[in-house]
Amino acid sequence: MSTESSSKLNKLLRDQPAGVVLCSAWLADNGYSNDLQKRYKNSQWFESVGTGALIRYGDQVDYLGAIYALQTQLGLSVHPGGKTALALQGKSHYLELSPKHAQLFGDKGEHLPLWFKKRDWGLRVKCTLTNFLPPDLGMTELSHKQFKVTVSDPARAIMECLYLAPKSQSLKEVYELMEGLNNLRPVSVQKLLEACKSIKVKRLFLYMADKANHDWVRYLNLDNVNLGSGKRSIVAGGVYVAKYRITVPKALETLA
């Protein structure tokens, strides 16, 4: 390997943390040609994890190391959200030592690269692409190994849970998660409520926060929040809650 190639390799190893994916297109854009990448692989500095992606040879890379690449190298808004984001921040009412599922959210119109979708990350990864919330609102940085990824903050995460409910997320479980969020910042919640495009999410969010008797609810200004018109039946055969004009499961409404 030439002195120049060796110097470029050292810079790459120094600048990029261990435990992350390196996208071939991003490497090429930053001066590491496909031929140079091939040489690095032949010399066992790096190995492929699918078409268009590399990792350090022998490195242990989990799905968050892939998310790092999606966010910092490909510029995607894809992020851990919903129950996964809450669990990563210790806000879940149960913490799995070895989670079996990861819920991701991304902006509508984005596409996950094939290497990400085909790779076995050791757990089932589901990605929901939607624009019911702006991609840059209600996000926070999370440290993991030697790098950081952007995840939903608790307020956004609970709204993402409600977006999936009741079809693929239990409303009762979301309420149990909501009960633990007694220190949300009203200013952040206000911005999310004003920007949220889902009437269902907003009504359920306020209903659950009210039911949980969270103090921060009284600091919200609902005059600027569009809660839509008419009734919303979240489930069939449930109980109607007049204040929020929604029909919720009887098991949820009767919870103390």
N, C-alpha and C positions, 0 to 999 in steps of 0.2 A: 504493500500500500504506500502511495506517495506521501511525502511530508504534508502536502496540502490536504489530501484526503484524511490523513491522520489528525490534523489540526481541526478539520471540520467535524470529524467524529467526536473528538474530545469536547468540542463546543456543544454538540448535540447532547452528549451524555451529561454534561455539566448543567445545561440550561433546562432540560426536560426532566421532571421527576420520575423516579422509578414507580412502577405500578400503573402506568397509563398506556393507552393505545396511541400510536403515532400514525396519522393518516398519510398515505403515500402522496396524495395530491397536495396536501399542505407541505410535506417535506420538499416536494418538487418546487413549489412556489417559493420556498425559502432556501433554494440553492442546492438541494440534495436531489440530483437527477435520478431517474429510474435506474440508470446504469450504476450509479454510486450506491443506491439502495440495494441493488442486486449483489454488489461486492460486499457490502456490510453483512448481508445474509449468508453469503458463501463463506465469509470469515467467522460466522457464528457470533456476531455482535447483536444481530437482530434476527427475528423469525416472523413469518407471516401468521396472522390470525384470520385469514380470509383475504379475498381479493381486495387490494387497496388499503390494507392496514398491517402495521407491524407492532411488535413489542420487543423489549430487550430479551435477548436469548435466555430462556429459563425463568423469566419473570412471572410472578403470580399476579394476574390482572383480573379484577372483578368487574362487575357491570358499572360501578362508579368510575373506574379507570377509563371505561369506554365513554361514559357520559362526559367526562372531562374533555375527551377529544371532540365529541359532538359539539360541545359548547365553545371551547376555546379555539379549535382549529377549523371547524366547519361552520361556526356561527349560528348553530341551531338553538332554538329556545327549549328544546327537549330537556325535561328535568324530572327528578323524583317529586311526586306530588301526592295528594290525598293521604291515605293511611300510611303509605310508605314514608312520606316526608315527616309526618307526626312521629312515627316510630324512630326515625333517624335522629330526631331532636328530643327523644325521651318523653314525648307527649302522649304516647299511646297507653291505654289502660292495661295493656299486656305487652311485654317486650319479648319477642322471639330471639333466642340466642342464635338461631340459624334460620332466617326468614326463607320461606318457600316461594314467595311472590314479590314482585316489585312493580308498583304502579307508576308509570310515567305519563306526563302530559306534555304536549307540544302544540305549537300554533297550527291552525288549519292550513293545509297546503304544503307543509314541510314533509320531507321524506326521509325515513331512516335508511342509512346505507345497508347494502346487502350483507356486508361482513358483520354488522351489528345484529341483524335479524337471524343470521344463520349460526352464529356462535353460541355454544352452550355456556351460559354464564353461571351455571349451577343453581339457577332458580328460574321460575317462569316469569318472563317479563311481558307486561302488557302496556301498550302505549295508546293513549287517547288523544287524538288531534282535534282541537276545538278552539274557537275564538270567543268563548263566552266571557273570558277575562283577558285584558291586555297582557301580552307576554312578559312585560317588564315590571308588572305591578305585584307587590306582595311577595317579593323574593328575598332570600337571605343566603349567605355563604356558609357552607359547612366544611370543616376541615376533615380530611380522610387520608390516612397514611401521610404521604409527603405533599399532598396537593389539596386544592379546594374545588368544590363543585357548588353550583347554584341550585337550591331547592326551594320549594314553596314554604313560606313562613306559616305558622299555625293557622292564622286567619284564612289565608288563601287555601291552605290544605283542607280545612274543614268544608270550604265551599266546593272544592273539587270532589270531596266525598259526597256531598249533596247532589252534585251534578250527575254522579253515577247512580244515585239512589232513585227509586228503590230497586231498579232492575238488577244491578250487579253490586249493590252495597246496601246492607241492612240499615234502615232508618233508626232502629233501636240502638245499633252499635254506634252510629254517628252521634246520636244523642249522648251516649256514654262518653264518647270522645269530647263532645262539646262541654260536658260537665266539668272536665278538667281544665278548660281554658278560661280560668277566672282572671287572668292578667293580660288579656289582649289590649293593645293600644287603640283607643277609640278613633284617633286620627287615621290610623292605618285601615281599620275596619270601615270607616266612613268612605275612604277613597275606593275601596274594593266594592262596596255596595253601590256607589254612584256609577262605577264603571261596568259593573256586572250586567250582562245582557239577558240572563236567565231569570225570569220572574219566579219560577219554581224555586230556584236556589235562594233567592233573596227572601222570599216568604218563609221558607223552611228554616233558614239561618236565624232570622229574627224570632220566629216561633220557639226554636230550641234555646236560643240565648235567653229569651224571656222566661221560658219554663225553668231553666237552670238558675234563674235569679242572679245573673251576673251583673255586677255593679256598673261595668263599663257601658251597658246598654243605655243607661239614662243620659249618657253624654253624646249619643248619636242624634243627628238632625235628619229625621226622615222626610222632611219637606223636600230635600234634594234627591231623594231616592225614588225612582220609578218602580212602584209595586204592581203596576198593571191594573186592569179592571176585571170584574167578574170573578167567579169562583174557580178554584183549581182543585181537581180531584187527584190527589197523589196516588191513592190506592182505592180500589173498589170496596164498598161495604165498610168503610171506616167511620171515623167520628169527625163531624164538621166542627172546625174551630173558627168561630165568627170573626174574631179580631183580625185574623190573617187570611180569612176566606179560603182556607184549605181543608181538605179531608185527609186525615192522617190515620194510621193504624190504631185500632182501639188499644192494643198493648202498649203503644207509645204514649197515648194521651193519658192513660190511667197510671203511668209511672209517677211515683211520688216526687 
